[in-house]
Amino acid sequence: MAKQKVHNRLVFIDIARSIAILMMLEGHFIVMALTENHRGNDIFLYDIWRFTRGLTAPLFFTVSGLVFTYLLVRKKEPFFKNIRVKKGLTRGVKLILWGYALQLNLFYLIKGLDENGSYTFSGYVYIFHVLQCIGASLITVILLYGLQRIIKVVPLTWWLGIFGALAFILRPTIYALDWSGFPEIIENIFVVTSDDRSFKSIFALFPWVGFVLLGAMLGAYVSKNPGQVYTHRFTLILFISGLFLNVCSDLILGFLQPILLQLGGRPCYGLGYLFARFGQVMWVLALIIFLGKHKRYLRVLYHRKFAYLKNWSIPIVSGILGISIIAYTLFTGDKTYLFPTFTLNALGHLLLFIGVVITTVKLVNWNYDLFIKIGQNTLSIYIVHVIILYNGLFGFGLSTYIDRNLSPWFSIVGAIGFILVFTYFVKYIEVFQKYYNKLFFWEKKSK
């Protein structure tokens, strides 16, 4: 029974990781491909997508802290004998090195000197981005874990929660410091500079280390309370806590602000959106746990009510209707609005989109084990996607050709294809590992 519980907890974590990495792939492709004309607050579907897009990074960082700390705390050995401490430090350093390596541009380096006599060296190499931030954050988790082993009065969950909250609250104070005496590469680690420069960080430590630490807080709790994870009580606590953070964060920060100002800090009111985002991540985790607990009922519902999805009639009919409507609107110029912001042409694209999605799922032979496997190979996926999409390391990739040049329809189809490529990549990743394991630091399955 105990082994089964451990397996379930790991599955819950891997599901969250799979969702996070798939959201990242879809979001990055759409951001790169979609034209400026189709980005705006007056487009309802775009607003929904932008909300989920804004949730991707907090979910990714939180889950990274959660899974790492779950594995770290599960080991009962002393700090310096805990193999997870050594592995964690190694992983943190590797992530930092990989982050900077992916921002190199070998094409520029091979090209050599430019007309001014200086090396054409991309300024992106100085940016502190996702991998560096997660790597440094994991090292921070280890340091706090070691500190708690010395000062045992305060539980680890409290340590991580307090420092995670401080990473949010102290953000304005850290940003107000004078960084002019530091090299740009150091400044970019801690803050997103307000200077008008071409190359500056997006994922500086403050506030993003906060999401990793708060995720680590959840990971420490999960590791110490394995029997509580798949209970309605824990799910309800996650949901209510998320609701509380979304509703009351600004109120609490308003109460704390006078205290912070007296201590010499900068105003923190208005940073409630950071806590709200973490609250929304807690909702996602609560939903994953709830569905995992009741997945047997979902399977029965699927087989009884949705068995017709197994045949090809739905994608074929949907695709034919979509193409017919699109062709009709193109040839006749019909711009009928079914709703204030939803045209007949948009309905055609939606039906065609449904057909493409279902067809893609059927062709991939998508299954639960493959979905979990995606969550167990996030580092490999991230590295390869940066190289393919963002010209990472080698200096050429898709961004050269699709940079904000695609319509919504082609952006969506492209995103589906992009995810499909990585689905097959993960499906046959052992083949790639066999030949390239010495070059890439591939992720191993959590044990």
Secondary structure, 3 states (H helix, E strand, C coil): CHHHHHHHHHHHHHHHHHHHHHHHHHHHHHHHHECHHHCCCCCHHHHHHHHHHHHHHHHHHHHHHHHHHHHHHHCCCCHHHCHHHHHHHHHHHHHHHHHHHHCCEHHHHHHCECCCCCECCCHHHHCCCHHHHHHHHHHHHHHHHHHHHHCCCCCHHHHHHHHHHHHHHCHHHHHCCCCCCCCHHHHHHHCCCCCCCCCCCCCCHHHHHHHHHHHHHHHHHHHHCHHHCCCHHHHHHHHHHHHHHHHHHHHHHHHHHHHHHHCCCCCCCCCHHHHHHHHHHHHHHHHHHHHHHCHHHHHHHHHHHCHHHHCCHHHHHHHHHHHHHHHHHHHHCCCCEEECCEEHHHHHHHHHHHHHHHHHHHHHCCCHHHHHHHHCCHHHHHHHHHHHHCCCECCCCCHHHHCCCECHHHHHHHHHHHHHHHHHHHHCHHHHHHHHCCCCCCCCCCC
